[in-house]
Amino acid sequence: MKVSTRGEYGLRAMLDLAEHYRQAPITLRSIAQRQGISESYLEQLIASLKKAGLVSSVRGAQGGYELIKDPSEIKVIEIFTILEGPIAPAECVREAPAEVECRNSQKCAVQLLWQKVRNSITGVLEGITLADLVTQSRELKSDYFIYHI
């Protein structure tokens, strides 16, 4: 399973918003510049996150985007599934029924393996919040300055 740019860039944008939580609304342009993401692509990602109720927009000269909930209340899995869809390393373990059902699904050891992979990935993503990522990001940045001065 490979994470697309939707998932990667969307998560980076949400981390950026979390790092500025409860400050002024953040413009797409500033997020795009800090994260190295095309502003037009970022617009598409933020629209999906806004529609899902994770982000709100503020109009006007001082407008921009902000998180609706505290970063500690937003799990990475929420962001990931909004942008990437269901977690499924193989079609036969999609949460929604597969379009073509596997005729061996009742006795397939490979399907059991894919279920374990899906459950492991889901467990990791459910166990990490945006607040956790903000903490890690700050620690990484402080370590950088300590060791590279």
C-alpha positions in Angstrom: 0.0 0.0 0.0 1.4 3.3 -1.0 0.2 6.7 0.4 -0.7 9.1 -2.4 0.2 12.8 -2.4 -3.4 13.4 -1.3 -2.7 11.7 2.0 0.8 12.9 2.4 0.2 16.6 1.5 -3.1 16.7 3.3 -1.6 15.4 6.5 1.2 17.9 6.2 -1.3 20.7 5.7 -3.3 19.6 8.7 -0.1 19.4 10.8 0.7 23.0 9.7 -2.8 24.1 10.8 -2.3 22.2 14.1 1.0 24.0 14.7 -0.8 27.3 14.4 -3.9 26.2 16.4 -5.7 29.1 18.2 -3.6 31.7 16.4 -4.9 33.7 13.5 -6.4 31.8 10.5 -3.8 30.5 8.1 -3.8 31.3 4.4 -3.4 28.5 1.8 -0.5 30.5 0.4 1.4 30.4 3.6 0.8 26.7 4.1 1.7 26.0 0.5 5.0 27.9 0.9 6.0 26.3 4.1 5.1 22.8 3.0 6.2 23.0 -0.6 2.8 22.1 -2.0 1.0 23.7 -5.0 -1.6 26.1 -3.8 -4.2 24.9 -6.2 -3.7 21.3 -5.2 -3.8 22.3 -1.5 -7.2 24.0 -2.2 -8.6 20.6 -3.3 -7.3 18.9 -0.2 -8.6 21.6 2.2 -12.0 21.5 0.4 -12.3 17.7 1.2 -11.2 18.3 4.8 -13.6 21.2 5.2 -16.5 19.2 3.8 -15.7 16.4 6.3 -15.9 19.0 9.2 -12.2 19.1 10.2 -11.4 22.6 8.9 -13.3 25.9 8.7 -12.6 28.9 6.6 -12.6 32.6 7.7 -13.4 35.2 5.1 -11.9 38.6 4.8 -8.5 40.3 4.8 -7.4 38.4 7.9 -9.0 35.2 6.7 -7.7 31.8 6.1 -8.3 28.3 7.4 -8.3 26.8 10.9 -9.0 23.5 12.6 -12.5 23.1 14.0 -11.4 20.8 16.8 -8.4 20.8 19.1 -5.5 18.8 17.5 -5.7 16.3 20.4 -9.2 15.4 19.2 -8.2 14.7 15.6 -6.8 11.3 14.9 -4.5 10.8 11.9 -6.8 8.0 10.7 -9.6 10.5 10.2 -7.5 12.7 7.9 -6.1 9.7 6.1 -9.5 8.0 5.3 -11.0 11.4 4.2 -8.2 11.9 1.7 -7.2 8.3 0.8 -10.4 6.3 1.4 -10.5 3.0 3.3 -7.3 1.3 4.4 -6.9 -1.8 2.3 -3.6 -3.3 1.2 -5.6 -5.6 -1.0 -9.1 -5.4 -2.6 -10.3 -8.5 -0.7 -9.9 -6.7 2.7 -11.7 -3.4 1.9 -14.1 -2.3 4.6 -16.8 -1.9 1.9 -17.6 -5.1 0.0 -15.3 -5.8 -2.8 -16.7 -5.4 -6.3 -15.6 -8.9 -7.1 -15.8 -11.3 -4.2 -12.9 -13.7 -3.9 -14.0 -17.3 -4.2 -11.3 -18.4 -1.8 -12.1 -15.8 1.0 -13.3 -18.4 3.5 -10.0 -20.4 3.3 -7.4 -17.9 2.2 -4.3 -17.5 4.3 -3.2 -14.6 2.2 -6.4 -12.7 2.9 -5.8 -13.3 6.6 -2.3 -11.7 6.2 -3.8 -8.7 4.4 -6.3 -8.3 7.3 -3.5 -8.3 9.8 -1.6 -5.7 7.7 -4.8 -3.5 7.5 -5.5 -3.9 11.2 -1.9 -2.9 12.1 -1.9 0.2 9.9 -5.3 1.2 11.3 -4.1 0.7 14.8 -1.1 3.0 14.3 -3.1 5.7 12.6 -5.9 5.5 15.3 -3.3 5.9 18.0 -1.8 9.1 16.8 -3.4 12.5 16.9 -2.4 15.8 15.3 -1.3 17.0 18.8 1.1 14.0 18.9 2.6 15.1 15.5 2.9 18.7 16.7 4.9 17.5 19.7 7.1 15.3 17.5 7.6 18.1 15.0 8.7 20.5 17.7 11.1 18.0 19.2 12.6 17.3 15.8 13.1 21.0 15.2 14.7 21.6 18.6 17.0 18.6 18.1 18.0 20.0 14.8 19.1 23.3 16.2 20.9 21.7 19.2 23.0 19.4 16.9 23.5 21.6 13.9 24.6 24.9 15.3 
